[in-house]
Amino acid sequence: MSEDDGGEVPEAPAGLPDEASADLPDEAPAGLPDEAPAGLPDEASADPSEDLPGGSPYQRPPGLAGVTRFRSVALVGVSVGVIFVVALVFVLIASGGNPDSVPGTDPVASLAALPSGFLVGTTGGLAASPDGKTWSVAHLPSELVAVASSNSTAYVLTGGELRSTTDLRAFTNIAAVKGTVIGAGQDGSVDVLDGTTITHLAPDGTRSVLPAGRSQPSGILALALSPANPQTIFLGGPVSGLWRTQDGGATWQLLDRIPVQALLVDPANPQELFVGTVGGVFVSTDGGQAWAPTSLRNDVNGLSASGGRIYAVGSDRLIYVSTDGVNGWSQVSAS
């Protein structure tokens, strides 16, 4: 009861504890009203399922039920909104923040470009796309996958098996061979690097083992064959730099300490080399003796050529294209 109701506020009964947490008396104090006073604020926190001391049930003030229901619905709406935003952020992170990016979060290891599309090998599997914009995960073991291409054929090395494809859908077993990096020749041959050796698979299936010269080069991430002579092989790594053999691996020469992450020899010009680095793509027009930066300055982990164009993929998981590999680099989805 309040002074506005015309009565005096009763004094606290003798012996009533000062703190609300103390035990209430067994009987209701004298003067306690049977019903909640008029004007009880909306934020009353009493539980309507509980009875007040003295056995009088608590009466919810008019309109309080609607307010509480509205707040509950609002809280549920906010919760759903938060969950949606978190899920959206997770999807964007997983896809590199761009709907055209290669799906997944495993680091990109290599790129194979074909007239029919693209293959991207990662440290956790293989992704395929017909246009560099829409992607799907190929049904291969989730492990390190190395890819390379030549002409209209792409090669995939995973799980100790080398396979080939021309349409990104059907894969043909070529040979059982172990390795971590592969390169494809214009004549249909494939080289597979495994530790200190290179397994050379000729177009007719003949297999030979070449020394990889690993007494010097180490930490190799890229391998490329000269289109003019399959006996000329290039190996590159971020620490070891770029190495070349012109006699099938018998001897190796250090060309440059450039930190190689990806490597490509222009199919139309054996003297033109491209390397992908953390600072972008660099080009050499003299067989690897001197280097110049191109207009693509992104972190690049894979390089490939198809249809007279040069393609690149990097840590942003997007495919880039250039007609000459030097200027005019642009994202495939925007070209």
RAQUI-V701037 format. One record per backbone hydrogen bond with DSSP energy under -1.0 kcal/mol. NH is the residue of the N-H (numbers start at 1). CO is the residue of the C=O. Records with the same first field share a line. If there is no record, write none. Layout:
NH->CO / CO
This chain:
5->2
6->3
16->13
22->19
32->29
44->41
50->47
52->56
55->52
64->61
67->63
68->64
69->65
70->66
71->67
72->68
73->69
74->70
75->71
76->72
77->73
78->74
79->75
80->76
81->77
82->78
83->79
84->80
85->81
86->82
87->83
88->84
89->85
90->86
91->87
92->88
93->89
94->90
95->91
96->93
97->92
101->98
102->317
109->121
110->121
112->119
114->117
117->114
118->129
119->112
120->127
121->110
122->125
123->107
127->120
128->136
129->118
136->128
138->126
140->138
143->141
145->122
146->157
148->155
150->153
153->150
154->165
155->148
156->163
157->146
158->161
161->158
162->175
163->156
164->172
165->154
172->164
174->162
175->162
177->160
180->193
181->193
183->191
185->189
188->185
190->201
191->183
192->199
193->181
194->197
197->194
198->210
199->192
200->208
201->190
202->206
205->202
208->200
210->198
212->196
216->213
217->213
221->236
222->236
224->234
226->232
232->229
233->245
234->224
235->243
236->222
237->241
241->237
242->256
243->235
244->253
245->233
248->231
253->244
255->242
256->242
260->237 / 258
261->276
262->276
264->274
266->272
269->266
272->269
273->284
274->264
275->282
276->262
277->280
280->277
281->296
282->275
283->292
284->273
287->271
292->283
294->281
295->326
300->277
301->313
302->313
304->311
306->309
309->306
310->322
311->304
312->320
313->302
315->299
317->314
320->312
321->330
322->310
330->321
332->319
334->331
335->332
